[in-house]
Amino acid sequence: MAQKAPLILQPGSTIGVLGSGQLGRMFALAARELGYRIVVYSPDNDSPTGQIADDEFSYRYDDLDRIRDFARKVQVITFEFENVPAATTAAAARFVPVRPAGEVLHLTQHRLREKTFLEENGFPVTPFRRITTLQQLIDAARELGLPAVLKTASFGYDGKGQQKVRSESELKEAFRNLRGAEGIYEAFVNFQKEISVIVARTLAGEISTFPVFENTHVNHILDVTFAPAAIPLKIAKEAARLASGIVEKLEVVGLLTVEMFVTKSGKLLVNELAPRTHNSGHLTIDACVTSQFEQQVRAVCGLPLGSTELRSPAAMANLLGDLWQQGVPKWDAALDDPAVKLHLYGKAEPRVGRKMGHLTATGATVSQAVKRVLRSRGRLH
C-alpha cells in the first residue's frame, strides 16, 4: 500500500508526472525552479516534458509493471493528461500518493459521470441525457429541443468526439457517428461568452482561485484568452465561488479547471472540468505572481499556495501547427514588441491543429494586451 506521505514534500524530492505534453513541460520547468526533480511517464519518447525531466519512462499506460517501477522512483504523482486508465492510477497509488486522486480522474474523464456529479451536487449545468440507442437520441431531441450537441461520453477534448445536431433529419447520421460509443446529448446553450476558473487546493484544505479568464475558440480549439474577463464583478465572484465549491466537493489535491458558459441572461453554467493545469491559464506564467504550474507544484507537494494576483492585464494566443504550412514562422518579427513573450513546446512535427506554442502579451488594458498578442502572431506569417 502507499506509504503515508508527509504533509509537506520538501524541495529536492521527486515528482512523477503522468503524461508528457506541453502542460507537463511547463509544470516541470516550474518544479525545477522550486528545486524538485521530475520523472515523466507516457507512451512517447523525447517528449515535451521528457526534454525537461530527469528521467523518462516511455511505455504504455496499461503496462502496470512499468507503472509500478515508475512509482517506486518518485514521492508523489500528478497529471498533465487525464485520459489515463483507472488501473494505472490504482497501481501507482499502492506506492505513492496520486494527486489529484484516481477517483477524481475517473469522474472527469467521462462526460456523463462528470455532468451527473455536478447536477446531483447542485452545480448549474445544461440539461443532458445519456445516449446508447437511436430511440434515446430521438427522445432526447424531443425533450431538450434542437439544435443541440451530441458528444461521446469519453475521450473528448478540443472539440473531439462532439457534433452539433441542428434538425431531426440529422439524428440518424449523428447517432452513427458515435460508432457504438456511449453518448451524451446536451441542450443548446445560448451563451454570450466562455470563461474558465483555475482553482488550487492543498491536502490541508487551503483553496485559491486565479482571476477569471475569458476564452475564444476557433474550430473548437482555444485561440485567444485574456484576463481579467470582461464580465461584471458579481459574475466573476460567482464563478470563483462555483469553482471553489466543486474543488472542495471533489476533495481535489492539486489543480482543477472549471470551464463555464455565461448565458445571455447573465447566468453561469458549468461546461467541463479538467483536473490539471489548462491552456487558458498559460498567461499566468508572465502575468501573475504565481503561475498555474508553480501552483500545481505547491498544491501537490503541500507547500503554501502562492498569490494569484494579476500583475497587469494580459492575453494569450495559441500557436498551432497550421502556422508552419507557410514556412518557418518569423519569430524575430513576433518578438519585435518587447511586451510579448514566446513559449514553444519542443514538438518536432508541426501538424494542423496541433498546439506548438503560445504568445503572451501584457498591457495597460485588456484591449491593449489582446491587440499586442494578435499583432505579434500576425507577424509570424
Secondary structure, DSSP 8 states (H G I E B T S, - for coil): ------SS--TTSEEEEE--SHHHHHHHHHHHHTT-EEEEEES-SS-TTTTTSSEEEES-TT-HHHHHHHHHT-SEEEES-----HHHHHHHHTTS-BSS-HHHHHHHTBHHHHHHHHHHTT-----EEEESSHHHHHHHHHHH-SSEEEEESBS--TTTTEEEE-SGGGHHHHHHHTTT--EEEEE---EEEEEEEEEEE-TT--EEE---EEEEEETTEEEEEEES-SS-HHHHHHHHHHHHHHHHHTT-SEEEEEEEEEETTS-EEEEEEESS--GGGTTHHHHBSS-HHHHHHHHHHT-------BSS-EEEEEEEGGGGGGSS--HHHHTTSTTEEEEE---S---TT-EEEEEEEE-SSHHHHHHHHHHHHHTT-
